[in-house]
Structures are given as structure tokens and as C-alpha cells.
Amino acid sequence: MELTFPAQLDRIKENLLAQEDRLKRVASLYADAIENGGVVHIYANGHSRIAIEESVVRMGALTGFHPLLSVGLTTFMDVIGANGIRVNQAIEFIEGLGDKMLDEIHVAPHDVLLVVTATGTTSAAVDMALAWSNRFPNNPLIGLCCVEQSKTASPKHSSGKNLSEVVDEHAKGFLINNGMPMGDLSVSFSGQTGDYQICPLSSIGSLSVTHSLNELTIKELDSRNYSHLVLQNMHLGGYGVNYDEWILDQRKRYARVVFNPKVAADEKSANE
């Protein structure tokens, strides 16, 4: 018996380094939002929510990241009952929810949306990206997914598009590859009882992109001589290292998400 999964981590490393220039461009857009008092909105559904948890209220996290998470689209832990996985997956196919979620926030002129989905084909993620692109054509749209699968798999959304196409068509769209193989599973083996595929890479890939962007964003802000808050490890230095200050800045930014008199141009409002 031999452990082979650690070798797959080289794939993630190579994927990040191959996209360094693109990651720097996205980090610059993140810095624009943060420097102007705004936020980077992050949407995900299913297990992709892990990438959001690493960006919001996390040691080493920058203020200015705002989660767009809906319980019915993210709580994929029960296998039976009213909150069972089949119910949640059915909600993923209800179109129009992206637009409804955007109705609940105010988007500032420099705000960014990051849409995270392992495959780049999930209908709910495509729906959110389309709603953002249609309503906020001048605000950046970032997609994080398996680029190969998004570009080759059959669309599930009625628009006939996957995430890669929505992002490519957006004026300020940037598509980032999460580094997973087609189908996500990275290790195969044939045993005495059958053939098996295991070890999905999408979560590790997305988390690695998340932290790469965090590093590049704080370095970009520093290059602009903009001092910004990064949550420190309260367990090593005692409670309140900079926790209260960090929370206060995050609350100020979230308050503008709830109500902001200086909103970005919203094509939906313009057409009503």
C-alpha cells in the first residue's frame, strides 16, 4: 500500500504559478474595492462555501470580503429530511435566485463579485454570474472553477451558458482555474474489490487561490501606501490583538452593503 495523494498537491502549486499574472490583476481589483471603502462579494453554493469561510472572519483575513451565502444552497450535510441533499440540489436549479439575492444588497461602484463553483457548470452559480453581469456591467466579475470542465461540459442553465462563458463575455471578467482535473477526483486505483476514484481537488484548489489572492491583495494595498486591517491570531497573542478594530471596519463596510447612497449603476433599476 502506497500513499499517492500528496503528489497531487504539485498540480495545485503549478496551477497557481501558471496564473500569477492573472491573480495579480484580480488582486488589483480587490484592492480597488477595499481602498474605496467597498467590498468583494463572494458567492458559492454546496461545498464551495469553504472558500468563503477562509475569506471572512478568519485569522489572516482582510476586511472587505462579504459573503453571499443562502442556507438552502450551502447546507449540504443532511442526507434525509426537509434539508436533505436532494432538496438542496433541487434548489440549485431554481433560476432567478441570483437576481433575488442581489436585490438584498447595495453594490458600490468599485465592488467586485467572485463566484466560486467547482465545475463551472452549476446552474445556481451561473444564475448569479448572469444576474451580476446583466445588472452591473461595469463592476468586475471573477469566476473560480475548473476551466476545462466549464468550457467543455454541457450547460445546465437555460441560458445555454456555463460560468466560463458568462465571465468571458463580461467587460471586466476574469476566469481563474481551481486546478482540479475533469470530474474533480484526482486519485485512481484498482483494488481487490473494484476500481475506485477518490480525493477531490476542487476545495484545496479554491482555498489555495483564496490565500494567494489574499497575499497579493495586501501587497498591492501596501504598494499604494494604504494601511489595511488583517485579522491576527488571537490565540497566540490573547483576545483582542486587533479583533475589535478588525470587526469595526468589517461592520462599517457591511453597513454600506445594507445601505449605500452611492450605489453603482444598476441596469435592473434603470429598466424598471
Buried (B, 14 or more C-beta within 10 A) or exposed (E): EEEEEEEBBEBBEEBBEEBEEBBBBBBBBBBBBBBBBBBBBBBBBBBBBBBBBBBBBBBBBBBBBBBBBBEBBBBBEEEEEEBBBEBBBEBBBEBEBBBEBBEEBBBBBBBBBBBBBBBBBBBBBBBBBBBBBBBBBEBBBBBBBBBBBBBEBEBBBEBEBBBBBBBBEBEBBBBBBBBBBEEBBBBEEEEEEEEEEEBBBBBBBBBBBBBBBBEBBBEBBEEEEEEBBBBBEBEEEEEEBBBEEBBEBBEEBBEBBEEBEEBBEBBEEEEE
